Amino acid sequence: MRNRKNEKREQRQRNHDRRSKERGSLPPAGASTALSGNYKRIDLHGKHAEAAEKIIDRAMTETEPGYDGVCFIHGHHGGNTLKNLIPPIAKRWGKRVMQGTTNPGETIVFLD
């Protein structure tokens, strides 16, 4: 009985990992989930979408040299508006985006 429960749990985890990888929310195999590097942190908590869009646009153009990327802190309990706002703006600037890091309330935009 116990082995069967463990097998089911492991299968669910494998399915979850496979689906997450297909959606692109997991880093490539062999990559660390903890990001290393120098990231500028910008807190978007409590901002309206229009104000947040201006902040994100400004971060794409005005982030000082030496940063590997920008970590936007949007939270994850108050809705997805800010979280969903970041990827289209970043892609408009030709930047890569990573969501689903170790903190679901953050989105990383790489500046390379």
Contacts in CASP RR format, 6 or more apart in sequence:
PFRMAT RR
TARGET T0000
AUTHOR 0000-0000-0000
METHOD contacts of the structure
MODEL  1
MRNRKNEKREQRQRNHDRRSKERGSLPPAGASTALSGNYKRIDLHGKHAE
AAEKIIDRAMTETEPGYDGVCFIHGHHGGNTLKNLIPPIAKRWGKRVMQG
TTNPGETIVFLD
17 26 0 8 1.000
20 26 0 8 1.000
25 99 0 8 1.000
25 100 0 8 1.000
26 33 0 8 1.000
26 100 0 8 1.000
27 33 0 8 1.000
27 98 0 8 1.000
33 101 0 8 1.000
33 102 0 8 1.000
34 102 0 8 1.000
35 98 0 8 1.000
35 101 0 8 1.000
35 108 0 8 1.000
37 68 0 8 1.000
38 66 0 8 1.000
38 67 0 8 1.000
38 68 0 8 1.000
38 69 0 8 1.000
39 67 0 8 1.000
39 68 0 8 1.000
39 69 0 8 1.000
39 70 0 8 1.000
39 71 0 8 1.000
39 108 0 8 1.000
40 59 0 8 1.000
40 63 0 8 1.000
40 64 0 8 1.000
40 67 0 8 1.000
40 69 0 8 1.000
40 70 0 8 1.000
40 71 0 8 1.000
41 70 0 8 1.000
41 71 0 8 1.000
41 73 0 8 1.000
42 55 0 8 1.000
42 56 0 8 1.000
42 59 0 8 1.000
42 70 0 8 1.000
42 71 0 8 1.000
42 72 0 8 1.000
42 73 0 8 1.000
43 73 0 8 1.000
44 52 0 8 1.000
44 55 0 8 1.000
44 56 0 8 1.000
44 72 0 8 1.000
44 73 0 8 1.000
44 74 0 8 1.000
44 82 0 8 1.000
45 73 0 8 1.000
45 74 0 8 1.000
45 75 0 8 1.000
47 55 0 8 1.000
47 82 0 8 1.000
49 81 0 8 1.000
49 82 0 8 1.000
49 85 0 8 1.000
52 74 0 8 1.000
52 82 0 8 1.000
52 85 0 8 1.000
53 85 0 8 1.000
53 89 0 8 1.000
56 72 0 8 1.000
56 85 0 8 1.000
56 86 0 8 1.000
56 89 0 8 1.000
56 90 0 8 1.000
57 89 0 8 1.000
59 70 0 8 1.000
59 72 0 8 1.000
59 109 0 8 1.000
60 70 0 8 1.000
60 89 0 8 1.000
60 90 0 8 1.000
60 93 0 8 1.000
60 95 0 8 1.000
60 109 0 8 1.000
61 93 0 8 1.000
63 69 0 8 1.000
63 70 0 8 1.000
63 111 0 8 1.000
67 111 0 8 1.000
68 110 0 8 1.000
68 111 0 8 1.000
68 112 0 8 1.000
69 108 0 8 1.000
69 109 0 8 1.000
69 110 0 8 1.000
69 111 0 8 1.000
69 112 0 8 1.000
70 108 0 8 1.000
70 109 0 8 1.000
70 111 0 8 1.000
71 106 0 8 1.000
71 107 0 8 1.000
71 108 0 8 1.000
72 82 0 8 1.000
72 86 0 8 1.000
72 106 0 8 1.000
72 107 0 8 1.000
72 108 0 8 1.000
72 109 0 8 1.000
73 105 0 8 1.000
73 106 0 8 1.000
74 82 0 8 1.000
74 83 0 8 1.000
74 86 0 8 1.000
74 105 0 8 1.000
74 106 0 8 1.000
74 107 0 8 1.000
75 82 0 8 1.000
75 83 0 8 1.000
75 104 0 8 1.000
75 105 0 8 1.000
75 106 0 8 1.000
76 83 0 8 1.000
76 104 0 8 1.000
76 105 0 8 1.000
83 99 0 8 1.000
83 105 0 8 1.000
83 107 0 8 1.000
86 97 0 8 1.000
86 99 0 8 1.000
86 107 0 8 1.000
86 109 0 8 1.000
87 97 0 8 1.000
87 99 0 8 1.000
87 107 0 8 1.000
90 96 0 8 1.000
90 97 0 8 1.000
90 109 0 8 1.000
91 97 0 8 1.000
95 109 0 8 1.000
95 110 0 8 1.000
95 111 0 8 1.000
96 109 0 8 1.000
96 110 0 8 1.000
96 112 0 8 1.000
97 107 0 8 1.000
97 108 0 8 1.000
97 109 0 8 1.000
97 110 0 8 1.000
98 107 0 8 1.000
98 108 0 8 1.000
98 110 0 8 1.000
99 107 0 8 1.000
99 108 0 8 1.000
101 108 0 8 1.000
END
